[in-house]
Amino acid sequence: MKQLIECVPNYSEGRDKNVIDAIVAAIQTVEGVKVLDVDPGEATNRTVVTFVGEPAPVCEAAFRGAAKAQELIDMRQHHGAHPRSGATDVLPLIPVAGITLEECAELARNLAKRMWEELGIPCYCYEAAAFKPERKNLAVCREGEYEALPEKMTDPARKPDFGGKWDLVAQKAGATNVGARGFLVAVNFNLNTTSTRRAMAVAFDVREKGRKNPNGEGWIPGSLKGTKAIGWYIDEYGIAQVSMNITDIDTTPLHVAFEEVCAKAAARGLRVTGAEIVGLVPKRVLLEAGRFYLEKQQRSLGISEEEIVKIAVRSMSLDDLKPFNPKEKVIEYLLADEPHGLAQMTVEGFTRETASESAAPGGGSVSACMGAFGAALATMVANLSAHKRGWDDRWKEFSDVAEEGQKLVDELLALIDEDTAAFNRIMDCFSMPKGTDEEKAARDVAIEAATLYAAQVPLRTMEAALKALPLALQMAQKGNPASASDAGVAALAAVAGIKGARLNVRINCAGLKDKAPAQPLLERADAIVAEAVQLEAQVLSQVDR
């Protein structure tokens, strides 16, 4: 699996567009890095940039961004509402895929060391990258902010992990906090009040740290673990907000925080009118929220990902202050290439393309499409049954079927394009050079491997479409009787896809010179067809009744 990390540096400039653009441009000079978001704030005088890529390019881009910020930002002149200690104030590395938090921590320490050695920027290492336990907390590293740095540089207990001179470089650049952490969700909860004091009271109610004990002894913890929060007033919107960082989204998911802030606000006579996500979020944050609210409504969870996200946006009023576009706020959507495959075409476009003189898409892709239609129809019956009047106590039963069906739909839609890609791979192998014996041998090996793969792909289509048949049978037996015919068509479509895919398994196995790997594929294909025909008969018998 490819390693991917995210970097979310915060620069102490949110007003001068030329400076912000120059920093972002420096980041973008590194090949293999994709800038996902640039979020400047005028009141905070701070810009949050989000970019992703493989570890080495991301670390290089982070270094170049820090160098450009050091060149263009003078901390001696900086003022803003947000706590800060340096031109590049915080520089966290976040694991996205194929890499651990511990590995990101080591990358962060090396980055901090390089920034000191090559740029002369003093650096603290925080959270997972911390060298000292107390420095896991960013607030400890940044205590006193920029103004306290001259004193901290001379204190062995408080000086940076890398660097310790209050020279002209440090005076201008300040100190950077370099760390590694899990995903942090930054969210503001909008209140129907202009009172900062009341917003702060709600923040104290919920944040993990809580509030000081009135008797002066210690702290009274808040109700949400893994959260930090304050209350403030935003001139731009004319409202007060509870501004929260959720530092542990496994312990406190976004929807849990939303519900708790709503409850604590209501207890103080306030109302949460919506929420504002700052920066980006992982897709699972919205999917978990959407499923939570669907369950509260006793509605089926077996709907499309897009619809689940819509439920999350509506339930938490994420578009209260401005439009919320998941394509611009969800990390995975921003990383995804623009859809251009067969599965993204219109029904007419796919049909016309199939009818054209090109050999692909062919029977394999069409078989996968038929299988997807079968799974989709079974899913539809489950969703209709979950919503049937008088069947409210059975919603979970049908929701489980619909969720399973949605997974099969996704798998079979992907196989539409994979089958065509497998055919194209064979064609590419036939175009390989064959001028020498070595080239001929390499070409033969490549053709054999591509042909075997082209036989394996339709077998996967058969396996997936077969799983749709028990769902169709369940819906024919237990689902909404008004949709019995849909369950029957689901079975017919799934079996058509299975039989069609079997023909592709057979024709590609026939093209193999080595018949040994072909035999188990053919035997499994025959077994799937036999099982599918039996299930189809059961479904149609039930539908006829």
C-alpha positions in Angstrom: 0.0 0.0 0.0 1.2 3.5 -0.9 2.2 5.5 2.2 0.3 8.8 2.5 0.6 11.5 5.1 -1.1 14.9 5.5 0.6 18.1 6.7 -1.4 21.0 8.1 1.0 23.9 8.8 -0.4 27.1 10.4 1.4 30.2 9.2 1.2 33.5 11.2 -0.2 35.5 8.3 -3.9 35.6 7.3 -4.2 39.1 5.8 -1.6 39.6 3.1 -2.6 37.5 0.1 0.8 37.9 -1.6 2.6 36.4 1.3 0.1 33.5 1.6 0.3 32.8 -2.1 4.1 32.8 -2.0 4.2 30.2 0.8 1.7 28.0 -1.0 3.7 28.3 -4.2 6.8 27.1 -2.4 5.0 24.1 -1.2 3.7 23.3 -4.7 7.2 23.3 -6.1 7.6 19.7 -4.7 6.5 17.1 -7.2 4.1 14.5 -5.7 2.5 16.9 -3.2 -1.2 18.0 -3.6 -2.4 21.1 -1.8 -6.0 20.4 -0.7 -7.0 23.5 1.1 -5.8 27.1 2.0 -7.9 28.7 4.8 -6.8 32.2 5.8 -8.3 34.0 8.8 -8.2 37.8 9.0 -9.1 38.1 12.7 -6.7 35.4 13.7 -4.1 36.7 11.2 -3.3 33.0 10.5 -3.6 30.7 7.5 -4.0 26.9 7.7 -2.7 25.0 4.6 -3.5 21.3 4.0 -1.4 19.2 1.7 -0.9 15.5 1.2 1.5 13.1 -0.5 4.1 10.4 0.2 6.3 11.0 3.3 9.5 12.3 1.6 7.8 14.8 -0.7 5.5 16.1 2.1 8.5 16.6 4.4 10.3 18.5 1.7 7.3 20.7 1.0 6.9 21.4 4.7 10.5 22.5 4.8 10.2 24.8 1.8 7.0 26.3 3.2 8.7 27.0 6.5 11.7 28.6 4.7 9.4 30.9 2.7 7.4 31.8 5.8 10.7 32.6 7.5 11.7 34.9 4.6 8.4 36.8 4.4 6.9 36.9 7.9 8.4 39.1 10.7 7.1 37.9 14.1 8.3 41.1 15.7 5.4 42.8 13.8 2.8 40.1 14.2 -0.6 40.5 16.0 -3.6 38.3 15.9 -6.3 36.7 18.0 -4.9 33.2 17.8 -2.0 31.9 20.1 1.2 31.7 18.2 5.0 31.4 18.6 6.4 31.4 15.1 6.1 32.4 11.5 5.4 28.7 10.9 3.6 28.2 14.2 2.6 24.6 14.1 3.7 21.9 11.6 1.9 18.6 12.3 2.4 15.4 10.2 -0.7 13.1 10.1 -0.8 9.5 9.0 -3.4 8.9 6.2 -2.6 5.5 4.7 0.1 2.8 5.0 2.1 4.5 7.8 1.9 4.6 11.5 1.7 7.6 13.9 5.1 6.5 15.3 6.7 6.6 11.9 5.2 10.1 11.4 6.7 11.1 14.8 10.2 10.1 13.6 9.7 12.1 10.4 8.6 15.1 12.4 11.7 15.0 14.7 13.9 14.8 11.6 12.1 17.7 10.0 12.5 19.8 13.2 16.2 19.0 13.3 16.7 20.0 9.6 14.8 23.3 10.1 17.2 24.2 13.0 20.3 23.1 11.2 19.6 24.6 7.8 17.3 27.5 8.5 18.2 28.4 12.1 14.6 28.1 13.3 14.2 26.9 16.9 11.8 24.0 17.1 9.7 22.3 19.7 8.5 18.7 19.1 5.0 18.1 20.4 2.3 15.4 20.6 3.5 12.0 19.3 6.9 13.5 18.3 7.5 15.0 21.8 10.9 14.2 23.5 9.4 15.1 26.9 6.1 13.8 28.2 4.8 17.3 29.1 5.5 18.5 25.6 2.8 16.2 24.2 0.5 19.1 24.9 1.0 21.9 22.3 -0.1 24.5 24.9 3.0 23.6 27.0 5.3 24.1 24.0 3.7 27.4 23.1 3.3 28.7 26.6 3.8 32.5 26.8 3.7 32.6 22.9 6.2 34.5 20.9 6.7 37.1 23.6 8.0 34.6 26.1 10.7 33.1 23.8 13.7 35.3 24.9 13.2 34.0 28.5 12.5 30.4 27.5 15.7 30.3 25.4 17.8 30.7 28.6 15.9 28.2 30.7 17.2 24.6 30.2 13.7 23.2 31.1 11.8 25.4 28.7 14.2 25.9 25.8 13.3 24.4 22.4 14.3 20.8 21.5 16.3 22.1 18.6 18.0 25.5 19.0 18.2 27.8 21.9 19.7 31.2 20.7 17.7 34.4 20.7 19.5 35.7 17.6 18.2 37.8 14.8 16.9 34.7 13.0 14.9 33.5 16.0 13.6 37.1 16.7 12.2 37.3 13.2 11.0 33.7 12.7 10.0 32.8 16.3 9.8 29.1 17.2 8.0 26.4 15.3 6.1 23.5 16.9 6.7 20.4 14.8 4.6 17.3 15.7 2.8 14.2 14.7 -0.8 13.5 15.6 -4.0 11.7 14.5 -6.7 13.5 12.6 -7.9 16.6 14.4 -11.3 18.0 13.5 -11.7 21.7 14.0 -15.3 22.7 14.4 -17.2 25.8 15.5 -20.7 25.4 17.0 -22.9 28.4 16.2 -25.0 29.8 19.0 -28.1 32.0 19.0 -26.4 34.6 21.2 -23.8 37.3 21.0 -22.5 36.6 24.5 -18.9 35.5 24.6 -19.3 34.7 28.3 -22.2 32.3 27.7 -20.4 30.7 24.8 -17.3 30.2 27.1 -19.5 28.7 29.8 -20.7 26.0 27.3 -17.1 25.4 26.2 -16.1 24.9 29.8 -19.1 22.4 30.2 -17.9 20.2 27.4 -14.1 20.4 26.9 -12.0 17.7 28.6 -10.1 20.2 30.7 -13.3 21.7 32.0 -13.2 24.7 34.3 -11.4 25.8 37.5 -13.1 24.6 40.7 -14.8 27.6 42.4 -13.1 26.7 45.7 -9.7 27.1 44.0 -8.7 23.4 44.2 -8.1 21.8 40.9 -10.4 21.6 37.9 -13.9 20.2 37.2 -13.5 18.2 34.0 -15.9 18.6 31.1 -18.1 16.0 29.5 -16.2 15.3 26.2 -12.8 13.4 26.2 -10.3 14.4 23.6 -11.6 17.9 23.1 -10.4 21.4 23.6 -12.8 24.4 23.4 -13.2 28.1 24.0 -16.0 30.6 23.4 -15.7 33.6 21.2 -17.6 36.2 19.2 -17.2 36.4 15.4 -17.9 39.9 13.9 -18.2 38.4 10.4 -21.3 36.4 11.5 -22.5 38.5 14.4 -22.8 35.5 16.7 -20.9 33.7 19.4 -19.5 30.3 18.8 -18.0 27.4 20.8 -14.8 26.8 18.9 -13.6 23.2 19.4 -10.7 21.0 18.4 -11.6 17.3 18.6 -8.2 15.7 19.0 -9.5 12.1 19.3 -12.3 11.4 16.9 -12.4 7.8 18.0 -13.3 8.7 21.5 -15.5 11.7 20.6 -16.8 11.6 17.1 -18.1 14.9 15.6 -21.8 13.9 16.0 -21.3 13.1 19.6 -19.7 16.5 20.2 -22.5 18.2 18.3 -25.2 16.5 20.4 -23.4 17.3 23.7 -22.9 20.9 22.8 -26.6 21.2 21.9 -27.5 19.7 25.3 -25.2 21.9 27.3 -26.3 25.0 25.4 -30.0 24.1 25.9 -29.4 23.8 29.6 -28.2 27.4 29.6 -31.1 28.6 27.6 -29.2 28.7 24.3 -29.6 26.9 21.0 -27.0 25.6 18.6 -28.1 26.7 15.1 -25.5 24.8 13.2 -21.8 23.9 13.0 -18.9 25.1 10.8 -16.1 22.7 10.0 -12.8 24.5 9.7 -10.4 23.0 7.2 -10.9 19.4 6.1 -12.2 16.2 7.6 -11.8 12.5 6.8 -14.8 11.0 5.1 -15.6 8.6 7.9 -16.4 11.6 10.2 -19.4 12.4 8.1 -20.4 8.8 7.3 -20.4 8.0 11.0 -22.5 11.1 11.7 -24.9 10.3 8.9 -25.4 6.7 10.1 -25.9 7.9 13.7 -28.8 10.2 12.6 -30.3 7.6 10.4 -30.4 5.1 13.3 -32.0 7.7 15.5 -34.7 8.0 12.8 -34.9 4.2 12.5 -34.2 4.6 8.8 -32.2 2.2 6.6 -28.4 2.7 6.6 -28.2 0.9 3.2 -28.3 4.0 1.1 -25.5 5.5 -1.0 -22.5 7.2 0.5 -23.6 10.5 -1.0 -27.0 10.3 0.7 -25.4 9.4 4.0 -23.2 12.5 3.8 -26.2 14.6 3.0 -28.0 13.4 6.1 -24.9 14.4 8.2 -24.8 17.9 6.7 -28.5 18.5 7.3 -28.5 17.0 10.8 -25.7 19.2 12.0 -26.6 22.2 9.8 -23.1 22.3 8.5 -24.3 24.8 5.9 -25.7 27.2 8.5 -23.3 30.1 7.8 -22.2 29.3 4.2 -22.6 26.4 1.7 -21.0 23.2 2.6 -19.6 21.2 -0.3 -18.3 17.7 0.7 -16.2 17.6 -2.5 -14.2 20.6 -1.1 -14.1 19.6 2.6 -13.6 15.8 2.6 -9.9 14.7 2.3 -10.7 11.5 0.3 -12.9 13.4 -2.2 -10.2 15.9 -2.8 -7.6 13.2 -3.4 -9.8 11.3 -5.8 -9.2 11.7 -9.5 -12.0 13.1 -11.5 -14.3 10.2 -12.3 -14.0 9.2 -16.0 -14.6 5.4 -16.1 -17.5 3.4 -17.6 -19.3 3.3 -14.3 -19.5 7.1 -14.2 -21.2 7.3 -17.6 -24.9 7.7 -18.1 -26.9 4.6 -18.9 -27.3 5.9 -22.5 -23.6 6.7 -22.8 -22.5 3.3 -21.5 -25.0 1.6 -23.9 -23.8 3.6 -26.9 -20.2 2.9 -26.1 -20.9 -0.8 -25.8 -22.7 -0.6 -29.2 -19.7 1.1 -30.9 -17.1 -0.7 -33.1 -14.5 -0.9 -30.2 -14.1 -4.3 -28.6 -14.4 -2.8 -25.1 -16.5 -2.5 -23.1 -17.6 -6.0 -23.9 -19.5 -8.9 -22.4 -17.4 -8.9 -19.1 -18.2 -5.3 -18.3 -21.9 -5.7 -19.3 -22.1 -8.8 -17.1 -20.7 -6.8 -14.1 -23.3 -4.1 -14.9 -26.1 -6.7 -14.9 -24.8 -8.0 -11.6 -24.8 -4.5 -10.1 -28.4 -4.0 -11.3 -29.3 -7.2 -9.5 -27.7 -6.2 -6.3 -29.2 -2.7 -6.6 -32.7 -4.0 -7.0 -32.4 -6.3 -3.9 -31.1 -3.3 -2.0 -34.0 -1.1 -3.2 -36.6 -3.7 -1.9 -34.8 -3.8 1.5 -34.9 0.0 1.8 -38.5 0.2 0.8 -39.3 -2.5 3.3 -37.4 -0.7 6.1 -39.6 2.3 5.5 -43.0 0.5 5.1 -45.8 1.7 7.4 -46.4 -0.7 10.2 -43.0 -2.4 9.9 -41.1 0.1 12.1 -39.9 -2.6 14.5 -38.3 -4.4 11.6 -36.3 -1.5 10.2 -32.9 -2.9 11.4 -33.5 -6.3 9.8 -34.0 -4.6 6.4 -31.3 -2.0 7.0 -28.7 -4.8 7.4 -29.7 -6.3 4.1 -29.6 -3.0 2.4 -26.1 -2.2 3.8 -24.8 -5.6 2.5 -26.4 -4.9 -0.9 -24.8 -1.5 -1.1 -21.3 -3.1 -0.7 -22.1 -5.5 -3.5 -23.2 -2.6 -5.7 -20.0 -0.8 -5.1 -17.9 -3.9 -5.8 -19.7 -4.7 -9.0 -19.6 -1.2 -10.3 -15.8 -1.2 -9.9 -15.6 -4.5 -11.8 -17.3 -2.9 -14.8 -14.1 -0.8 -15.4 -11.7 -3.5 -14.1 -13.0 -6.0 -16.7 -12.3 -3.5 -19.5 -8.9 -2.7 -18.0 -8.0 -6.4 -18.0 -8.9 -6.7 -21.7 -6.8 -3.6 -22.5 -3.9 -5.0 -20.6 -3.9 -8.0 -22.9 -4.0 -5.7 -25.9 -1.0 -3.8 -24.5 1.0 -7.0 -24.2 0.4 -7.9 -27.8 1.9 -4.5 -28.7 5.2 -5.4 -26.9 8.3 -5.6 -29.1 9.3 -9.1 -30.4 12.4 -8.4 -32.4 14.7 -10.6 -30.3 14.3 -14.0 -28.6 14.5 -12.2 -25.2 11.7 -9.7 -26.3 9.6 -12.6 -27.6 10.0 -14.5 -24.3 9.1 -11.4 -22.2 6.1 -10.7 -24.4 4.9 -14.3 -24.0 5.2 -14.2 -20.2 3.3 -10.9 -20.1 0.5 -12.1 -22.4 0.1 -15.3 -20.2 -0.1 -13.2 -17.0 -2.5 -10.7 -18.5 -4.8 -13.5 -19.9 -4.9 -15.3 -16.5 -5.9 -12.0 -14.9 -8.5 -11.4 -17.5 -10.0 -14.8 -16.5 -9.9 -14.0 -12.7 -11.7 -10.7 -13.0 -15.0 -12.1 -14.4 -14.8 -14.9 -11.8 -14.8 -12.1 -9.1 -17.9 -10.7 -10.9 -19.6 -14.1 -10.5 -18.7 -14.3 -6.8 -20.1 -10.9 -6.1 -23.3 -11.3 -8.2 -23.9 -14.7 -6.4 -24.0 -12.9 -3.1 -26.8 -10.8 -4.4 -29.1 -13.8 -4.9 -29.7 -14.7 -1.2 -30.6 -11.0 -0.6 -33.1 -11.2 -3.4 -34.5 -14.4 -1.9 -34.8 -12.8 1.5 -36.7 -9.8 0.0 -39.0 -12.1 -2.0 -39.8 -14.0 1.1 -39.9 -11.3 3.8 -39.8 -7.9 2.0 -42.6 -5.6 1.0 -45.0 -7.7 -1.1 -45.7 -4.7 -3.4 -42.0 -5.0 -4.5 -42.0 -8.8 -5.1 -41.5 -8.3 -8.9 -38.4 -6.2 -8.2 -36.9 -9.0 -6.1 -37.6 -11.3 -9.1 -35.9 -9.0 -11.6 -33.0 -8.7 -9.1 -32.5 -12.5 -9.3 -32.8 -12.5 -13.1 -30.3 -9.7 -13.5 -27.8 -11.3 -11.1 -28.0 -14.7 -12.9 -27.6 -13.1 -16.3 -24.5 -11.3 -15.0 -23.2 -14.6 -13.6 -23.8 -16.6 -16.8 -22.3 -13.8 -18.9 -19.2 -13.6 -16.7 -18.7 -17.4 -16.9 -18.4 -17.1 -20.7 -15.6 -14.6 -20.2 -13.8 -16.9 -17.7 -14.0 -19.7 -20.2 -12.8 -17.8 -23.2 -9.8 -16.4 -21.4 -8.9 -19.7 -19.8 -8.9 -21.2 -23.3 -6.3 -18.6 -24.3 -3.9 -19.8 -21.6 -0.9 -22.0 -22.7 -0.6 -23.4 -19.1 -3.9 -25.0 -18.3 -3.0 -25.8 -14.7 -4.2 -22.5 -13.2 -7.2 -22.5 -15.5 -8.8 -25.7 -14.2 -9.8 -24.4 -10.7 -11.2 -21.2 -12.2 -13.4 -23.2 -14.6 -14.6 -25.5 -11.8 -15.5 -22.7 -9.5 -17.3 -20.9 -12.4 -19.4 -24.0 -13.0 -20.2 -24.4 -9.3 -21.3 -20.7 -9.1 -23.7 -21.1 -12.0 -25.2 -24.2 -10.6 -25.8 -22.5 -7.2 -27.1 -19.4 -8.9 -29.7 -21.3 -11.0 -31.0 -23.0 -7.8 -31.4 -19.7 -6.0 -33.0 -18.0 -9.0 -35.6 -20.8 -9.1 -36.4 -20.3 -5.4 -36.7 -16.5 -5.9 -39.0 -16.8 -8.9 -41.1 -19.5 -7.2 -41.7 -17.2 -4.2 -42.5 -14.2 -6.5 -45.0 -16.3 -8.5 -46.7 -17.3 -5.2 
